[in-house]
Amino acid sequence: MKIAVTTENNMVFPHFGRSPQFTIYDVEDKKIKSKDAVDNPGHEVGVIPEFLKNKGVVEMNRIKNYYNA
């Protein structure tokens, strides 16, 4: 299963659309098999979900941005 995490400089980034990168983890049997950092394709409606779907991502880990809550 591939899981995407919003990241910047190998740290979790709090804003989904403005995240500079997504780190995609391939997890199998509760173990990380691989990870790959990919650049954000752009902040336009529907682009990021389709981009991640095409990478095989089935789960998205988002961190709530408390500054905008």
Secondary structure, DSSP 8 states (H G I E B T S, - for coil): -EEEEEEETTEE-S-TTT-SEEEEEEEETTEEEEEEEEE---SSTTHHHHHHHHTTEEEEE----GGG-
